[in-house]
Amino acid sequence: MDQIFSIYNQFLSYFPSSIHGIISLALAVLIVIGIFKVIKRQFIYIILLVALLPASVPILKNIWDSLSHIIKFLLTNK
């Protein structure tokens, strides 16, 4: 995390100290716009993830139980 702050401070050093606030605000706005565009483009995938993730827990548990039974069977029977 310190490395990120160091890079950011180095970036700000290229500009006069009187406009550091404006530069920071502009970067914050650009980050928010970028996140909004990603969410807007991938919104259907986020909805599917939220809808299907709770349903996948029992499915994954069932798969894990089946695999553990198979492994136990293979290790105990010769």
C-alpha positions as CSV (number, residue, x, y, z in Angstrom):
1,M,0.0,0.0,0.0
2,D,2.9,2.3,0.8
3,Q,4.2,1.7,-2.8
4,I,0.9,3.0,-4.2
5,F,1.0,6.1,-2.1
6,S,4.6,6.6,-3.1
7,I,3.8,6.4,-6.8
8,Y,0.8,8.7,-6.3
9,N,2.9,11.3,-4.5
10,Q,5.6,11.0,-7.2
11,F,2.9,11.6,-9.8
12,L,1.6,14.7,-7.9
13,S,5.1,16.1,-7.7
14,Y,5.0,16.8,-11.5
15,F,2.3,19.4,-10.8
16,P,2.4,22.6,-8.8
17,S,1.2,22.1,-5.2
18,S,-1.6,24.6,-5.7
19,I,-3.4,22.3,-8.1
20,H,-2.9,19.0,-6.2
21,G,-6.5,19.1,-5.0
22,I,-7.9,19.5,-8.5
23,I,-5.7,16.7,-9.8
24,S,-6.9,14.4,-7.0
25,L,-10.5,15.3,-7.6
26,A,-10.1,14.7,-11.4
27,L,-8.5,11.3,-10.8
28,A,-11.3,10.4,-8.3
29,V,-13.9,11.3,-10.9
30,L,-12.2,9.3,-13.6
31,I,-12.0,6.2,-11.3
32,V,-15.7,6.5,-10.5
33,I,-16.6,6.9,-14.2
34,G,-14.4,3.9,-15.0
35,I,-16.1,1.7,-12.3
36,F,-19.5,2.8,-13.5
37,K,-18.7,1.9,-17.1
38,V,-17.5,-1.6,-16.0
39,I,-20.5,-2.2,-13.8
40,K,-22.9,-1.0,-16.6
41,R,-21.3,-3.2,-19.2
42,Q,-21.1,-6.2,-16.9
43,F,-24.3,-5.6,-15.0
44,I,-26.0,-8.8,-16.2
45,Y,-23.1,-10.9,-15.0
46,I,-23.2,-9.2,-11.6
47,I,-26.9,-10.0,-11.3
48,L,-26.3,-13.7,-12.4
49,L,-23.4,-14.0,-9.9
50,V,-25.6,-12.7,-7.0
51,A,-28.5,-14.9,-8.1
52,L,-26.5,-18.1,-8.7
53,L,-23.9,-17.9,-6.0
54,P,-26.2,-18.9,-3.1
55,A,-27.5,-21.8,-5.2
56,S,-24.0,-23.0,-6.0
57,V,-23.1,-23.7,-2.3
58,P,-25.2,-26.8,-1.9
59,I,-24.1,-28.0,-5.4
60,L,-20.4,-27.6,-4.5
61,K,-21.0,-29.3,-1.2
62,N,-22.6,-32.2,-2.9
63,I,-19.7,-32.5,-5.4
64,W,-17.2,-32.4,-2.5
65,D,-19.1,-35.1,-0.6
66,S,-19.2,-37.3,-3.7
67,L,-15.5,-36.9,-4.3
68,S,-14.7,-37.6,-0.7
69,H,-16.8,-40.8,-0.8
70,I,-15.0,-41.9,-4.0
71,I,-11.6,-41.2,-2.6
72,K,-12.5,-43.1,0.7
73,F,-13.7,-46.1,-1.4
74,L,-10.6,-46.2,-3.5
75,L,-8.3,-46.0,-0.5
76,T,-10.1,-48.6,1.7
77,N,-10.8,-51.3,-0.9
78,K,-8.0,-53.1,-2.5
